[in-house]
Amino acid sequence: MTSFKKALLYGFLTWLIVFIVGFMAFVVHDSNRPLFESIMAVAATTVSMFFAVCYFKKVESNFLKEGVFLGIVFYLVNILIDLPLFLLGGPMQTTFGAYMSDIGITYLLFFSVTIGVGYVLEKGK
């Protein structure tokens, strides 16, 4: 782990930026759900790629391991911030199963991004 604090910060920023995008795009949530879902996936992928690149600038070795670590942090931070909003009496009430099948599954893209970056860097050394 190059920097746990930095990984947490970047994880939080991925959540915050994607949340802001979702808030702004929510006007099409009901009228054009596929568009909303596409916007969210593109936002999450773009933001996670940006912060993965920022994180890996300081990584000197064990790139693949760092990619797995960063993916876990991004995933857990996003899920843990979301849970109170979606499950514990927050404004966007849903069931855990519905949350995981809609949002939780989308957050798996963090692993694709961070492990992918780690893999490419590992092969390039």
N, C-alpha and C positions, 0 to 999 in steps of 0.2 A: 504494500500500500504506500504509494508515494505521498499522498496527503489525504487523510480521512476528512479533515475539516474542509478542504477544498472540494472533495467529492460530495460532502453534505451540502455545501453552499451551491454547487452546480446542480445537484439534485433538486434543491428547493427552487432555484431559478428556472429549471425546466418546468416544474409544476406551475410556478407563478406566471410565466409567459404563456404557456399553453392555456392556463385558466383564463387569462385576459383575452386571448384570441377566442376562446370558447364563449366568453361573455359577449364579445363583440359580434360573433357569428350566430349567437343564439336566436336572432330574429328569423333565421331560416330553419331552425331546428324542427319545427312542426310542419312547415310548408314544403320543405325540401330536405328531408332527413339524409338522403345519400350525399347531398352537397355538404351538409354540416359534418357528417362523418369523415368525408374526404378532407375537408379543411382541417379538422382536428388531427387526422393522421399525418398530413403534410406538416402541420405546425409542430407536432411532437417529434417527428423525424428530423426536421430542420434544426430545431432547438437542441435536441440531444446530440446531433452531429456537431453543432457549433461548440457545445460545452465539452464534448469528448475530445475534440481537437485542442481546446484550451487546456484540458487536464493533461493530455499526453505530451504537451510541450515540455513538461518537467520530468517526464518518465524517461529513465535511461536504460532500463532492462525489464525483463519479465513482462513484456507488453501484453501477451495473451492473458496472463494471470491478472494484470491490472485491468484489462478489458472486462473480464468476468466480475471482478470486484466492483468496478464502476457501474456495470449493468445492475448488479444486485442493489447497490446504494440508490441509483436512480429509481429503480422499481419500488423498493421499500419506502423511500421518501415520498414518492408520489401516491402510493397506496395509503400510507399512514396519514398523510394530510387529507386525502379524500374521504377516508372512512367517517370522520365526524360529520362531514358535510352531507354524505349520502346515506349513512346508516344510523347515526346516533341522534336523531331528532333535528338534523340540519335541514336547510331549506330545500334540498333536492332529494327527498325521501325515495328510497328504493330498497329492494331486498339485496342481500349479499350475492346471491346467485345472479340476479339481473345486473348488478354492478360489475361482477367479474366477467360475465359474458359480453358486456358492452365495453366498459372502460378498462377493466383489469387485463383483458386479453390484448387490447391495443397497446398497453404499456409494455407488453413483451417485446415490442420493437426496440426498446432501449437495449436489450441484450444483443439484438442483431447489429445495432449501430456500434456499441462499445466493444463487443467481441470482434466485430468485423474490423474496426480500426486497430485493435490490438493484434489481430492476426496479420494484417497487412504490414504493420510495423515489425512484428516478429520475423516475418519472412524477408523483410528488407534489410535486416541488420547484418 
